Amino acid sequence: MNLHVASIEAEAGIAGFVCRATDSMWTAIERALDNGYGLVFVTGSSGEAVARLTLQELREAIRAGVHLGHATLGDIARPGDLDDPASPVAPILDARRHIVGIEKRQGAALLPVAEPDLSHAELRNLLDAFLSTWISSTGDYITRFESGFAARTGMSHGVATSNGTVSLHLALAALGIGPGDEVIVPDLTFAASANVVIHLGATPVLVDVDPQTWCITPEAIERAVTPRTRAVMPVHVFGRPAPMAEIRDLALRHGLYVVEDCAEAHGAQYDGQPVGSFSDVASFSFFANKIITTGEGGICVTRNPDLALRMRMLRDHGMRPERRYWHEEAGYNFRMTNLQASIGCAQLERMDAFLDMRRKVHEAYEAALGGLPGVDFPPPMPPRHEPVTWFSCALVPAEARPKLIQACKQANIDLRPFFHGLSSMPAYRHYARKCPASARLSACGVNLPTSRKVDGGMVERIAGIFAGVLEAGGS
Ligand SMILES: Cc1ncc(COP(=O)(O)O)c(C=O)c1O
């Protein structure tokens, strides 16, 4: 990890929120990104606080033509609006108006369920990629991101794509899945996992998940195998790894491909091995709410060099890399841009810190909400499964869930219900087996806000809202 990156991860103290009026706009932009609140406080010549400056105002100044290299913060900050009640943070001032602390104001601004954590490191990489003029899908950052991410999952090849849906599509297409084939998919997942199977003309067979792991089981797969089954797609839902060694063995016995959907589980492990390393091809998503992001983005990882080559060719219109404009077959344009990959390279360096932050947020929720009537947390996983926190999840009484979501909304907090089980939706029902465990999870599950803005105070506030609703009877 480089020093710049290391310095962002400690929670920003006062210095992380303060710029001098003589500082450049660039300084304020980087500091506002790094402190996570999108603003800084500007001080005058004797250290007194004079203004509050947000990224929104900096963007407006840039759009109005203010020159990044010439303007100082004194030129653009509007003195006097230090104490906006809608601001999530406010400076604590002494008698001389020097900043002696930063007050976090719970509820002043919307707390989203997820937020990308973008720092100066991503911004500098992005600027570098932009200045290189390699802004499409060739460039240093693409190769760095592909090899760096593949190494992180213990795989030898990474093929970056424009999102985590087309990476699943690419994996299945490269394996030759098509009309007449069946692919076994868990019912509790984001619809992209099944959609790609349908778009390839194959049939998703939706099976129930295990109430303890929330993932597909070898037994459920075994029951669903038919002579038409070609592949199985375990999904490590909400960061919880499926029992991959057993699934891989079962697939080998039945001659099935395994395509792991790791969109929500960067860094999770099974048997001490990273998810993504158990399958023929594994797919990850880098959408803005994922553990690391490239804005939109995805990747396929594999240890099979022929498969990697085939995915590279299919990703690029089916063209042979060494013979320009010669199309071996009708391929796709599923490429990632160098700009996206530049963000990804910085995020990859910060991934361990993100995982640590997410784990701590989840532990804080467990401690504060755990004793409330009707609130459950994901069951501890059996010893060989090492989950990560994507969204922190809780289970609440189904009838209380709408009221909890509403009460949080009134407090400016975004609480989300789980995905609908695919089998509950008309578009997918006819592909499904009976899925009672998935239906129960989907009726009771909530995703709690999971970002660096969730501190002890915020967790207590959410616990208070839950207690108010649940102790009053909930429904
Ligand atoms: C399990 C799962 N699979 C696939 C995807 C698709 O990824 P993307 O949004 O990058 O297309 C997602 C994204 O939300 C997901 O959660």
The ligand as an SDF file (V2000), in Angstrom:
LIG
                    3D

 16 16  0  0  0  0  0  0  0  0999 V2000
  -25.1370  -11.2870   -7.3070 C   0  0  0  0  0  0  0  0  0  0  0  0
  -24.9630  -10.2860   -8.4100 C   0  0  0  0  0  0  0  0  0  0  0  0
  -24.6840  -10.7150   -9.6500 N   0  0  0  0  0  0  0  0  0  0  0  0
  -24.5060   -9.8730  -10.6650 C   0  0  0  0  0  0  0  0  0  0  0  0
  -24.5950   -8.5080  -10.4980 C   0  0  0  0  0  0  0  0  0  0  0  0
  -24.4610   -7.6290  -11.6800 C   0  0  0  0  0  0  0  0  0  0  0  0
  -23.4070   -6.7220  -11.5790 O   0  0  0  0  0  0  0  0  0  0  0  0
  -23.4580   -5.3160  -12.3510 P   0  0  0  0  0  0  0  0  0  0  0  0
  -24.4290   -4.4470  -11.6070 O   0  0  0  0  0  0  0  0  0  0  0  0
  -22.0520   -4.8230  -12.2520 O   0  0  0  0  0  0  0  0  0  0  0  0
  -23.8860   -5.5750  -13.7330 O   0  0  0  0  0  0  0  0  0  0  0  0
  -24.8690   -8.0100   -9.2240 C   0  0  0  0  0  0  0  0  0  0  0  0
  -24.9540   -6.5540   -9.0400 C   0  0  0  0  0  0  0  0  0  0  0  0
  -25.6520   -5.9730   -8.3160 O   0  0  0  0  0  0  0  0  0  0  0  0
  -25.0640   -8.9020   -8.1410 C   0  0  0  0  0  0  0  0  0  0  0  0
  -25.3580   -8.4700   -6.9260 O   0  0  0  0  0  0  0  0  0  0  0  0
  1  2  1  0
  2  3  1  0
  2 15  2  0
  3  4  2  0
  4  5  1  0
  5  6  1  0
  5 12  2  0
  6  7  1  0
  7  8  1  0
  8  9  2  0
  8 10  1  0
  8 11  1  0
 12 13  1  0
 12 15  1  0
 13 14  2  0
 15 16  1  0
M  END
$$$$
